[in-house]
Amino acid sequence: MVIWIALLGAICLWKLSFRREPEKTYLTDYMSKEKTNAVRGIFILIVFMSHFKSYVTLSDALPDHLYSSFLTLLRQQMVTPFLFSSALADHLYSSFLTLLGQRMVTPFLFLSGYGVMESLKAKGADYVRSIPGKRFGGVLFRFDLAILVFIAVDLLIKWPFTWKQALLSLIGWDAVGNSNWYIFVILVLYLLTFLSFSIFDPQRESLKGALLTTLFTLLIVFSFRATGLKERYWYDTMLCYPAGLIWSLYGRRFSDFINRKTILWLAFTAGIVGAELCTIFVWRLHDSFLAHEAGMLLFPIAIQMVMMRVRVCNPILTWCGKHLFGIYIMQRIPMNVFKQLGLMASWNKYLLFILCLAITILLAWSFDTLTDQLWKKLTSGRKKQLKT
């Protein structure tokens, strides 16, 4: 299964470049919509791989003798069978996704926070007033339509769920076979942003608003942790959103400073990557929540450091990033159907991966196209009513 990670790596290499304007020391457009969509595209494909992993049985339990006799295999020139064994391929695939863990969703929250703050700086109070309808309402509208699709599919394939689950799933608190926690979290974060910037002017007091949003987010994180209402993955990446708000305020100045000289950029990048590796080590050794949180925050920043100098952007990745919501919310439908039909256990996992990805892409495009049209009609109707 590691072939899919290798293929994703190959896609990332397509059109990769280091070009920049002659008078600039770094890619000043690294936070443009096109480039950030490419980053989203990379990680939504990784999320797909992670979700698919939970539906199939992987041959990732390597026999002990493969480790103990590796040198013997090397001497006997038997490395090729070892390297291309199904067990090793699945083990590498599983290990990569396990090591990455919740880090795979941190860029989404970070870039969402960044985008919201950019809009707040540009549009001010008008944008604050639009958050409940445009940001919160837009996401909830699309999500609830997806829930209706899941309920219809569940009834067809006899996927078990209760109507209480169905009702709670409409706000993301529960699920009917769909992915839900991220939607609940982003809706909460939008409300916290609205509350904070209703108190502080988004153009004159943007830092105060960002810090208040950070404080509110911390309260939510520690409330979840103290009460144990939900598993840790519900809240352990939430702080990446306010980090994105702050990056919007100071990221350009920081980028200009560290990119004055290549050696300075290298030192900062190495320091952030080194700190990230330390957080992984400490968390694994002591199960430190603070180390885990630090690791979650450092990961999207490390990505920004790389994007300052490396342009990873092509039509495949930008399309996936543009259709992030559709891919995220639709990907479990083919997986659920194949699982309920018993095909996840009987069919070839490589074929299933291709089928699930192809169906997900088709569903995502169809769902995004339909919901965008419906949302435009709904909001245009409201605008006409307000004018009259």
Secondary structure, DSSP 8 states (H G I E B T S, - for coil): -HHHHHHHHHHHHTT-B----TT-SS-TTTTSHHHHHHHHHHHHHHHHHHHHHTTS-------HHHHHTHHHHHHTT-HHHHHT-HHHHHHHHHHHHHHHGGGGGHHHHHHHHHHHHHHHHHHTHHHHHHIIIIIIHHHHHHHHHHHHHHHHHHHHHT----HHHHHHHTTTSS-SSS--HHHHHHHHHHHHHHHHHHHS-TTTSHHHHHHHHHHHHHHHHHHHHHHT-S-GGGTTTTTHHHHHHHHHHHHHHHHHHHTSSHHHHHHHHHHHHHHHHHHHHHHHHH--HHHHHHHHHHHHHHHHHHHTT-B---HHHHHHHHTHHHHHHHTHHHHHHHHHTTHHHHS-HHHHHHHHHHHHHHHHHHHHHHHHHHHHHHHHHHHHHHH-
